[in-house]
Amino acid sequence: MPGPNDAQLSSAQLSAALREADAVCPTVTDRIDAEVIGEGPLRAGILANYGVGFNHIDVDAARAAGVLVSNTPDVLTDCTADLTMGLLLSVARGLGSAERLLRADLWKGWSPTHVTGVQVSRRTLGLVGFGRIAQAVARRAAEGFGMRVLVYTPRPPLQAGAVARDVCFRRSLEEMLPEVDFLSLHCPGGPLTRHLISADRLRLLRPDAFLINTSRGSVVDQQALIDALHSGSLAGAALDVYEDEPDVPAALKTMENVVLSPHLGSATIQTRIAMGMKVVENLLAFFAGQNPPDCVS
């Protein structure tokens, strides 16, 4: 449950904050677009974002208004990778439907064909994107579960190092999708990736494949995903993010082959504290007249 002061600010409140405060610290739920930034002088000189993703901020409009934007990279890599693997395991083994059955007192005891999932070890995992989180997932999958890891990314990162030697890159999504047992998404949101996983690309996945999304909801055509799950052309999905958060389609909530979590990628106490300290570091540098260490604009 949200804390007592976790209320989301309205567009009007965000616009007012930019004109009344020296710094504004938005979260992923605070959409700061060109309209919020508006015309005329702003008092705020920095948007110190509490989170690594910043597609909810119009960075170009902020730059034009003379406002810096910073984020909180690195500190949420491991916990998001952990959640990705947790969701992958949950949907593969049917843990969502199994728990619902148990809580409803419908479990009648062990039987050899009851809630039979699929094996994860030594299967093929496809990653879309290969930034810090995807690389951490690749390590867990390859070293912990002996998985074969395939990657599609437009620009393989130079810093991937040893991790890149343990994966196989594919030239396109169309080449990679038919090969995978599990597809995990790790790309930023925004216009360039909106509905990257479209109806046509979902059809390239095998009917026994699973989709895991811990990146941004807009990366997946949500209705196309629902249709694929309904038709049986996709075995299941595990989702932590959604197109119109906090709204989640009723169709997804009723499917037994879907595992849902409410945007928990960075939700560990240790990580949330570390994110806050990153915000503080960026603010201290800014007010000391220095460039914030995590400046993205």
N, C-alpha and C positions, 0 to 999 in steps of 0.2 A: 504494500500500500504506500502511496505517496506520503512524505512527511508533512508536518503541519504547515510548512512554508513552501511547498512544492507547486504552488499554483502557477499555471502558464500565464505569461504576460500577453495582453492583447496587442494588436498592431499599434493602436493609439498609445498604449503605455510604453511600448518600445520606442516609438517615435519621440515621445516626450523625454524618455531617458537619455536619448542621444543628444538632446538639447539642454538637459539639466545636469548631467553627470560628466565627470572627466573621463570615465571609462565605463563600458558596459560589458558584462560577462554573460553572453547568451548560452543557452543549451540547444540541443538538437530540435527541441520543440518550438524554439523562438525563431520564426521566419523573418529575416531582415532583408527585405527586397528593396528595389529602387523606390517604391512608393513609401515605405517606412522611412528610408533615409531622406527622401523628399528634397525640397529646395531650401536654399538659405543656409546660413551658418550653423554648424554643429559645435557643441561644447566638447563632446567626446572625441578623443583622439585615437582610441583603440577599442576594438571589439575583441576582447580576450575570451575566445570561445572555449567552453568547458566540454571538450570532446575532440576527437581527431578528425571526424568528418565535418566539412564546412559547406556542403552544398545547400544548406538552408540560408546561407548568407550570399548576397549579391556582391562578390568581392570586387568586381569592376566598378559598381556604383559606390562602394565604400572607398575605393582608391580615388575615384574622381572627387569625392567629398573630402579627401585628405585624411581618411581614417584607416589606420593599420588594422589588419586581422591576424590573430595568432590562434594556434590550436594546441592540442596536448598529445603529440605522437609518442610512440614507444611504450608508454607505461601501461597501455591496455592490450598490448599484443598477445601476451600469454593467456590472459583470462578469456579473451575473445576466441583464441584458438582452442582453448579447453572447452568452451561452450559449443563450438562447432563440432568437435569430436563427440561431445555428449549428445547433441542433437542427432548426429549421424548414427550413433549406436542406438539411441532411443527409437528412431523410426525403423531402423533395420530389424530390431528385435521386437517391434510392436509394443513397446513399453507404455505408450500412451493409452492404447485400448486395454492393455492388461491391467493397468492401474484403475481405470474407470470400472472395469468389470469387478475387480476386487473390492473397491469402495462401495459398489452397489450390492455387495453380498451375493454376487452371482457365481462366485468360484466354488465349484463342487469337488475340488481335489485334483491331484495330478492325473494327466492322461497323455498318452504319447503323441497326440496330434493337436494338443491345445496350444493356441497362440504360438505357432511356429513361425519364427522370423527367418532372416537370412544371415549367413555368415559375413563378417566384415573382414576378418584376417585374410590376407593374400588376395583380396579383390582389387579392382582398379578404381582409383579416385581421380577425377578430373577437377582441376582448379581453374577458375576464370579469374585472372589477375595473379600477380606474384609479388605483392608488396610484403611488408613485415608480417602481417597476420597470415597470409597464405603460405609464406615460407615456414612459419611456426606450425601450421597445420600439416604441411608436407613432412616436416621432421617427425611429428607425432604419428602420422599415418605410416610412414616408411619404417621408422625405427621401432615403434610400439606395436604395429599390427602387420608388418611385412607387406604393406600395400604397394602396388605399382602406382606411381604418381605421374599423371600427365598434366601439362600446363598449357593453357593458351593465354598469352598476354601480348598486346601490340608491341611493347618495348620491354624485353627481358632486362631486369635491373642488373647493373654491373656489380652491385654489392652483394648479390645472392651467394657468391662464394661456393662453399662446399655443398650447400643445399641444392644448388643448380646441377651439381654433378649426379645427384641422386634422382633427378626427374627427367622426363622426356618432354620436350617442347613440341607443340603442334602448330602448324602455320595458320590454322583457322579454327573457329568453333565447329564449322561443318566437318572438318577432318576429325576433331577430337570427340564430339558428342556420341557418335555410334559406338565408341570403344569403352565407355565408362559404365561402371556399376553405380557409382555415386558421383554427383556433380555438385561442387561446393563453390559458391559465388563470393568473390573477394575484390570487387571493383567499386570505385566511387560512384555516388549518385550524380545526377545532373543530366542535361539534355543529351550528351554524347552516349550515355549508357541507358537511357530510358527504354524499357522493353527490349533490352539486348537479348534477353531470353524470351523470344516471341513464340507464337503458335507454330510457325514453320520450324523453328529450332527445337522446340519441345518434341516435335514429331521425329526428329533425328535421334532422340534418346530411345534406347530399347525399352520395351514395356515392363521389364523387370528392374529398371533403374530408379534411383531416388534423387531428389533435388534437395539441397540444403542451402538456405540463404541467411547469412548473418551480416550482409553488407548493407544494402539499401533496398527498400521495398520496390522502388520504381524500376529497378533493374529487371524485374520479372513482369511480364504481362499477366496480371493476377487472374483475369477472367480466362485467359488461355490456359493457365495452370489448372484452374478449377475444372475446365472442360476436359483436360487431359486426364486428370484424376478420376473424374466421373466416368469417362469412356474406358478406363483401364489401360490407356496407352502409356501410363506412368504408374510405377508401383506405389510411390508415396512421396511425401514431402515433409521437411522439417523447417519451420520458418521462425525467425526471431524478429523479422522486420516486414512491414506491410506498406502498400501503396498509399493508403490514406489514414495513417496512424492518427489517433488510436482506434479507428474503425477497422474491424476485422470482419470480412464477409461471413454471414451465417453458414454458407455452404462449407467453408473451411472448418468451422467449429463442429460440424456434424459428421465429418469424415473420420472413419476409424483408422485410415492409413495416413493420417496427418498428425504431426506433433507441432504444437504451437507454444511459443514463449513470448512474453511481452517486452521485447527490445532489451534483453538482459546481457548483451555482449560484454559490457564493461562492469557489470553489477557484482563486484566483490568489494568488501569494505576497504581492502588494501588498495585496490585500483582506484576507487572513487576518491580516496584521500590523496593518492599520488596525482590524479588528474587535477585536483584542487591546488596542490602545491605547484604544478606546472603553470596553472593560471597565475598564481602569485609571482612566480619567477618572471613570467612575461610582463606582468604589471610593474614589478620593481624595476626591471630593465627599462621599460618605457618611461617611467617617471624619473629615472636617473639620466634620461637623455640618450639612452643606448637603444640599439635595435633589439627588439625582443628575440630571444633565442629560437622561438618557434613561429616566427613571422611567416605567413603564407601569401601576403599581398605586397 
